[in-house]
Amino acid sequence: MQEITITINGKAVTAEVDERTLLLEFIRDVAGYTGTHNGCLEARCGCCAVEVDGDIVKSCNVLALQVAGRSVTTIEGLSPQRLTPVEHITTQSLAGVYEPLDALGADEKTLHPIQAAFHRRHALQCGFCTPGMIMVLKDYLEDNPEPTRADVRQAICGNLCRCTGYQHIIDAAMEAAEEMRLQAAMADATADGGDG
């Protein structure tokens, strides 16, 4: 056993872990963020995708010890109104967008553009793959702000969804890309002294 600290969604989480503890297990069982899902434990389905220091990793394929001292962002950490593990467990909101936003005391302004687009475009069925899908698309769209539909399809080729034909997911990604470009342009205008 070894004591490690991992910053998850801006909060330092310290625990003693076995050297075989997966990052996925640390996130869910130690830190209590259950939006990151275990779909295969073979790094094939993408349900466990999270950001480590800004890079996407499949948390079922990384040891917690490898991430000690680093920063992890899960689906719960995307929203400006970051949910605590307890809030997330009771709402399941940002993981799969299972419940109406107003029932959660949230609206689309409190969601990341990709989460909001998934909600508007009904880009989920059961919601199990949704957190990993959103994390991968967030990372991809930040680096590729003007994707084609084929680009988006390629970006999510490591994420499996057994419920959909991916059409609504791609629609949501295209809509989110447009929103993210608009937000970036407004931020640039404000930084340049414009009134946004």
N, C-alpha and C positions, 0 to 999 in steps of 0.2 A: 504494500500500500504506500501511496505517495500523496502528499498534500499538494494540490495545484489550485491556481486561480485562473479563471477564464472570465473575461468581461463579455456578458451576454446582454445585448440590447441596452448597452450603456451601464449595466450594473455588474459590479465585480461579484463573482460567485466562487467561493473557496470551499473545497471539499477534499477529503481523502479518497483516492480512487485506486482501484486495482489497475495494474499496468495493461490489462486487456479491455478496460472500459472504453467503449466507443464514444465518440463525440455525440452521436445520436442519443445514447443512454444518458450521458451527462446532461444534455439539454433537457430531455424529458423527465428523467427520474431524479436528478439532483437539483436542477434549476427550476423544474416544474413548468417549462414551456412545452405544451403538448401539441402545438400547431405543426411541428415538424414530425412527419409520419414515417413509420417503418413499413415499407412496402415489400422489400425483397431481401435486405441484408446482403446484397450482392452488387450494389452500385449500378443497377440496371434500370430501375424504374424512375428515379429522380424525385420520389416523394420526400426524401430527406434532405433536399438541397438547402443549404444555408450559405451565407457569406462568412468567410474568415478573412479578416483584414481586407475586405472589399472584393475578394475572389470567391467564386462559387465552388463549393466542394460538396460531395455527397457524404453526409455525416455518418452514414453507416459504414464507410470505408476509411475512416480516419480515427485514430486513437485520441482520446481526450488528452493524454500526455503530450501529443504532438502539437496541441493547440494551447498548451499552458502559456499564460502571459499574453495571449493574443486576444483580438476582439472578434466576436461572433455576432452576426445579425440574423435573427430568425424572422419568420413571417410576422410575429407579434411586434417586432421592432421597426417595421416599415412605416407605420402610421406615425404622424407627428404626435398623436395622442397614444403613446406606447402603452400597451396593456401590460399589467402585471400578470404573473402566472395565475393567480387566483381569479382575476377578472376574466382571463382568457378561458379558463376551465369552465366558468359559469356561462360564458356567452358563445364560445366557438366562433366569434365574429370574423376575425381577420384570417382565420385559418381556411375556412371553407365558405365564408359568407353564407352560413346556413340560415341565419335568422334575419328578419327585416331589420334594417339599420336603425330605424327609429326605436325599436324595442331595446336596442343596445345603448341608447343615449348617444348615438353617433349619426353622422350623415356623411355624404360623399366628400365633404371638405376635410374630414378627419382621416380620410384614407389616402394612401399613395395612389397616384393616377392609375397604376395598373390594377390595384384592388378595386377602385371605383369603376374602371372600364369592365372588369370581370363582372361586377354587380350589374351594371347597365346592360351588358350584352348577354347576360345569362350564360357565361362561359364556364359553367360547371354543371355537373349532374349530382353525383353523390358528394363531391367536395374533397375526397380523400387525396387526390393528386394535386389539388389546387395550390396549397402552400408552396410545394416545390416548383410547380409551373410558374407561379408568380415570382418567386425568387430568381429563377433562371431568366425570365423575361426582363425583370428589372435590371439585372446585370447586363444582359445583352443590349437593351435599349439605351442604357447610359453610354455604351460604347458605340452604338450604331443607331443614331437618332432618326435616320431616314430609311428604314428597312423596306424591302418589298415583301409581299406575302410569302414568296419562296424563301426569303431570308429568315423570316419568322419560323416557318415550318422547319427549316434546317436547325435553327437555334434551339427548338424544343424537341429535336429528334431523340434526345436522351431522357425524355419525360414521357411516361406511358399513362394513357387515360383509357380505361376500358369502357367508359360510358359514352364518350362522344366521338364524333368524326373530326374533331379539332377545329371545325369551321368557326364556331363562336369564340374559341380561344384565340384564333388568328385575328378575327374581327376585333376582339378586345385589345390585342397587342397593337394593332394598327391605330386604333383610337387612342390608346395610351401614348403611343409614340408621338402622335400629333399634340396631345395635351402636354407632354414633357417638353417638346420643342417650344410650344407657346410659353410655358413657365420659364424656360431657359432664356427666351428672348426678352420676356418681361424683367427677369433678374438682371440681364445685361443692360437693358435700357435704364433700369434704376441705378445700377452701378456706375453707368456713364453720366449720371446726373439728370436723366430724364425723369418724368413723373410716372413712368410705367404704363 
